[in-house]
Amino acid sequence: MHKEELISLHQMLFEIKDFFEGNNPGLKFSDYHSLKINPSQFHKSKMEHKYAIFVLGNEIANAMKDVEFSASGRISARMRELAAKTLKEMEYTQ
């Protein structure tokens, strides 16, 4: 995936996060917020956006699981795996 496509996906997930936060102020998305990256930061690397997507995807899946969706638990686990793999790639390339 090209960096621009990753940033677009990051933006979509960011909007979903905002939706969930707006409907449930108790949701914090703390792992994502701790990354200190958002879709408007074009200067961040492709790998940083990729990692943010997986971390955010994991937290969105967890938020969905709390609402009602049964398959979201598997999505959350997979996003967590992909985030860990991407973090290792980021560490390797530095």
N, C-alpha and C positions, 0 to 999 in steps of 0.2 A: 504494500500500500504506500502511496506517496504521502509526503508530509502534509500536503494540503488536504488530502482525504482524511488523514488521521485527525487533523484539527477540526474538520467538519463533523466527524463522529464524536470527538470530544465535546464540541459545542452542543450537539443533540443530547448527549448524556447529561451535560451541564444543565440544560433546560429541563430535563426530566427530574434531576436533583432538585432544582428550584421548585418544580411542581410539588414534589413530595414534601419539601420543607414548608411550602406554603400551606399545605393541607394538614401537616402534622409538625407543629413547631418543636416537638420533642426530638425529632430526628436531627442528628448533629453532623453526620458524614465526616467525623473527626479524622479518619485516616486520609481521606481525600484533601481536606483542608490543611492538614499538616504538610502536604507536598508543596504548598505555596506555588501552585501553577494553575492557570485557567486557560481556556481556549483562545483568549485574546493575546496571549504571550507568544507571538510568532517567533521570537528570538530563542525560545526554548528548543531543545533538540527534538528530533523525531522520536527518539527512544524515551525521552521524558514524557512526551504526549502519549505515547503508547502505554507506558507504565501507568500514567494517570487514568487512562481509559479503563484499564483492568481493575485498578483500585476502586474507581468510581462505579464501575459495573458491579463489582462485588458488593459494595455498600447499597447500591440500588436494589440488587437481588435480595439482600437481607431485608431492606425496607418492604419489598414486595411480599416476602415471606411472612412478615409480621401482619400484613394486611389480609391476604387470603390465598395467594397463588402457591400451589403445592410444588410445582416443578422448580420454583425459584431457588430452592435449597441446593439443587444440583448445579444451577447456574452460578450461584455464589461460590461453590467449591471450585468450579472450573475457572472462574475469574481469579480466585485466589492463587490457583496453580499458575495461571498465565502471568499474573503480576510477579510472582516469585521468579519465574523463568526470565521475564524481561529485566527484572532488577539484576539478576546474575549477568545477563548480557551487557547491561549498562556498566556494571562494575568491571567486566572483562575488557570493555573497549576503552576504559579510562586509564 
